[in-house]
Every structure is written in C-alpha cells, then in structure tokens.
Amino acid sequence: MRNQWMKRALSIALVGAMTAGSAITPSAATLTTSNAVSVREKKNAALAVKAAEEGMVLLENNGILPLKADSRIALYGSGAVCTVRGGLGSGEVNSRTIETIYEGLKDTYQIQNMDYLKPYITDWARAQAGELSRPNPGGWGSINESTDYVKPCPGMNITGTYMGIETPITDAQSVANKGVDCAFYVISRVSSEGSDRAAEEGDGDYYLSDIERNNVELLAKTFDKVVLLLNSASVIDMNFVKEINAETKNGIDAILLVSQSGMYGGTATSNILTGTAVPSGKLTDTWPVDYKDFPSSATFGEYYDPDLYGWNT
C-alpha cells in the first residue's frame, strides 16, 4: 500500500509540474539574442563541472594522487588536446566551448613538454574553426581533411567532428631531465553511431594501438611517476598495465577514468588530480580480465545473413 501511495503521489506531482510548465509563456524580458555568458550558463557550468567530478573513477592509485598544484608535469597522448567530451552522432550537442584536458591542466601544473603538444593544439584549433573543411561535391555538408595530428571521427566525415592521431613520443628523456614530478598519458576513445567498435590486438580501440603501447611503456621506463587518464565512455583492455609494470622498473602508478566528461571536463580533471574534488564515481560496466570473457565475444562484429535475418549490421 505504501508503494502504491508513493507512486500515486509522484504521478500527481508530475502532472502538476507539466501543467504548470505548459502554462508559462516566456516574456520578452526573459529572451535575449546576446552572446554574453548569462548567469544561468554560469550556474549550469558549475553544475557540469560537479557532475563530471563525481562521475570520475579512480581505478588505481599507489599514493601519487592527489598531485599538488604547480607541480612540473609531462602531458602526453592525443586525447590531452583532442579530448572527447561525449558521444557523437545523435548524442552530439552544440556547446559554447569544449574544454580539453590540456586546457584544464595548463594553469594548474607546469607542463614541460609543450613541443609535443603544440602541433596538436594548432591542428585541433584549425579543425574546430572549420579550416580543414571544404565543400562536399555531393551537395550536403562538407568534406573534412586530416593532418598528421587530427582526423575526422569514423562515420562523421561530413559533420566536422574530429579526433586525435597518436604519434610516437620522441622527447621523453629530455623532458624527464627537466625535473618532472609526474608524467600523464591520456588514452581517448570515440563512441558514435554508424561506427562499431573493434576488438583485435593493436586496434587502438578495445586494445591499445602499437603506438599507444610503445608510448606508455616508454613513459614507464623514463619517468619515476606515471598516471593514465582514460578518456573513454566504455570498456577497454587493461592487461597492458600489469604487463608494463612487470617489464619496467617504475611502472604505472595510478589510473583515473575521466570518461567523456562534457564541455568542462578539463576543469573537473584538474580538480580531481589536485585533490580539490574527490573521485567518487563507480564503474557502471564490468571490465573483464580477458575480452573472451564476454559471452558475445565470439560473434562480435560479424555480418548477419540478410536473407536469414532481414537486415545487415
């Protein structure tokens, strides 16, 4: 009876809210064409930061985190600049700004490897400004060009949505010689309709690409402290962590799942890393020890017979 009463009360409240909402007509005083950041946007921005902070998950930490502000760091991985803020396709939204992990950390820490980051910063800015686009001969949308550092997301070529391209790290030792307190590596993954994920060794999707694997191993061999930042909305293979920790002297010290944390994910990441905020999130998926532990692993990615099923994946 109590549950029935609660359901009835919630239904009445919902109907009342909908009725009241439909009766409210915005007045001219509440509408604006100004491009200035409104008080409402500022409040929503603070809420977005808070939501991102509370959704981050600290997967591993041997005591290195939090890392105090103004520490000397190295920041690697294309996702540091080409941060994936959320889903693509129908899940994509038009936001005023996209704050990257690099932008969130650059005023918090002393970043020592700007030579590595600058090409990404330049090409990411060009991509966001539409400078890599040209008219589509087919008549709709545009064709977006790749560079050595950025490329259109799979299935999203005509929309102007970009992702980073991993490049080999060549300056690790010279950067380490600058007295770096910690090295960060961002592993980013894109989620989108029209582009299924892959699960083959070295694919750069469920598994690390060869470049990513070599880069992370190089950092673990070169720097005393290494932290992985996972900019992914879904599961990836993590066996490489144990393998690298067994193969290298220093290994990987901490892993933070920043997920795809919205338009202010950079600030949220900075707050978590410095201890200003606590990573209180929990995993929503089971991360398997082995991909084959998934019951669907044997048939993932296969094309179904359209004559048998009537459609094709």
DARA-V172253 format. One record per run of one state. SS is the DSSP state (A for helix, B for strand, O for the rest). FROM is the first residue (numbers start at 1). TO is the last residue. If there is no record, write none. Layout:
BEGIN
SS_FROM_TO, SS_FROM_TO
END
This chain:
BEGIN
O_1_1, A_2_23, O_24_27, A_28_30, O_31_38, A_39_55, O_56_56, B_57_61, O_62_71, B_72_76, O_77_77, A_78_80, O_81_88, A_89_91, O_92_100, A_101_105, O_106_109, B_110_111, O_112_113, A_114_128, O_129_132, B_133_135, O_136_141, B_142_144, O_145_149, B_150_152, O_153_161, B_162_164, O_165_171, A_172_176, O_177_181, B_182_188, O_189_209, A_210_222, O_223_225, B_226_231, O_232_238, A_239_247, O_248_253, B_254_257, O_258_264, A_265_274, O_275_279, B_280_280, O_281_290, A_291_293, O_294_294, A_295_298, O_299_305, A_306_309, O_310_313
END
